[in-house]
Amino acid sequence: MFQNILHDLGGAALYGIVSICLFFLVFSISLIWAMTRRSGLLREIEQLPLVEDSPSLLTSAPSQHERVS
């Protein structure tokens, strides 16, 4: 039954197989990367959204929304 369905799809079955292989490849690489990282680096990355911007990164010029008196 599945052979008939895949045969009727023509070349579309190839796209499905390639996309599943790419998904598992990317997933496996990201899983291996996450497992081999130092825990300190991962703690740094997880805290990034909570860290306030440092003053050195801010521009000294007033933005267009601020009024200069």
N, C-alpha and C positions, 0 to 999 in steps of 0.2 A: 504494500500500500504506500509506504513512504517513498519507495523507489519511483513509483508512478508520479507522485507529487513533485519530487525533486527533478524528475526528467521533464515534466511539463513546464517547470519554471525556466528552463533554458539556462542562461548564464547567471540568473539571480541567485542560485544556490551557492555559487562561488563567492558572491559578496557576503552572504550570511556566514559562511565558514571563515572567511578572512576577518570579518568584523568580530566574531567570537574569539578568534585567535589573538587579535590585537587587544581586545578587552582583557583577556587573561594575561597577556604579556605585560601590559601596563599595570594591572592590579598586582601581579607577582613582583614586578620591579619596585613598586611603591611599598609593598609589604616588606620586602627584603631591606629596602632603604630605611624604613621606620624601625625595623628590628636591630639594625646594626649601628644606629646613631647613639651617641652618648646621651645619657638621661639629662645632663646639664643643658645640652643644646636644645633638647625637646622642651625643657622647662622654660628656657628663654623664648622659644618660638610661641609657646602657649600663652605667655604673659605679654606678648607684643600688643594685642588690642587694648590692654589695660594700662600701658605705659603712656604717660603724658608726653607731649612733644617737648623737646628741650628748647630753651630760649635761643640757642645758637642756630637752630634751624629756621626760626621765624624771621621774616623780613622786618626791617626797621621802618619801612615806609608804611604809612597808613593805607588800609584797604579802601576801596571805593565806597564802602558802606559806612566808614567812619567820617565824621565831620571834623575838620580842623578849624579851631576857633582862633 
